[in-house]
Amino acid sequence: MHRYCLALDLKDDETAISEYKRYHKKIWPEIRESLFASGIIDMEIYLLGRRLFMIMEVSDTFSFAVKAAADSASPKVQEWETLMERFQQPLPESRPGQKWVLMERIFSL
């Protein structure tokens, strides 16, 4: 099992932040299924101000590239991603078109 941590910002809009939180209280069943199907075992998202922090626990077979390809082929995942983009703002470190940015682990106890 592997753990990945990623970051992303939300737009500086309290209404948008509230909506984003509301959507994540009960994600769509198709989104949940796509996460499990890709090898994601557990996922948590934390919020501080506008900064989102995601922790993903994944199987040994998980691949970001395979997940991205499956997401691209799923109309429901694309609908969810388009909806979420209304609330999200890329980090300054993001590449063009990139949303969630993989964080570097610098310490482990």
N, C-alpha and C positions, 0 to 999 in steps of 0.2 A: 504494500500500500504506500502511496505517496501523498504528500500534502503540498498544495500550491496556494499562494496568497497573492491576491490581485487587488488593484485599487482603481477607482474611477470617481469622478466628481459628479454631483448633481448641479443643475442650474441654480443660481442664486434667487430662488423664488419659493417662498414658504408654501404656497398652494401646490406647486409642482412636487415639492418634497413630500408633502402630505399624501398626494395622489400616488406617488411612487411607493411609499410605505403601505398604502392601502392595497395596491395591486399585489404586493409581496406577502400580505397576510394570508392570502389563499391564491397561489399561482394556478394557472390553468392546468388541468390534468394532462394535456398533451405536452406541456413544458416539463412537468414533473417526469413523465414517462421518457422524454427525450434525454433528460439528465441521467436517469438511471441506465437507459440503454447505452449511453456513451461510456459508461464505466465510472460515473461519479457516484460514490457511495454516500457521501454526506457533503452538505454545503451550508455555510452560514454567511450572512451578510450583516456587517455592522455599519453604523452611521455615526459620524462625528461632524457636526456642522453640516457641510455639504459633501464631505469626503466619505466615500463608501469603501469598505474593506471586506473582501471576500476570502473565505477560507474554504478550500475544496479538498476533500479526502477522496482519492481516486484509486481504482484498481491498478494493478501492475500493467494491464494492457491498455490503459487510457492513453489517448493521443489527442492533442489539441487539433492537429490537422484532420484527423478522422471526424472529430466532433464538429469542426467547422464545415466539412463537406456534408455531413448529415443535416446540420442546421440549414445549410443553403438549399438542400433538397426538400425541406419540410415547409409547406406553406404556412402552417400554424406557428412554427417557430419564427418564421420571417415576419408574420403578423405581430407576434409578441415583441420581437426586436425593434420593429418600426414604431410600435407604441412606446416602448421604453426609451427610445432615442429622443422622444419629446422632452424627457426629463433630464437626460444625461448630458454632461459636458466633458469633452476629452481633457485629460491631464496635459500640462505643458510638455511632458516627456513622451506623449503619444506620437506614434507614427500616423501619417494621413490615413484616415479610415479606421484607425484602431480605437476601441473603446476601453475595455479592461486591460490594464497593464500589469504584467507579471512582476512581482516584487522580488528583490534579492534578499535571501535570508543572510543576516550578518551575525546572528548569535543563536545558539541552541544550548540549553542547559542539560 
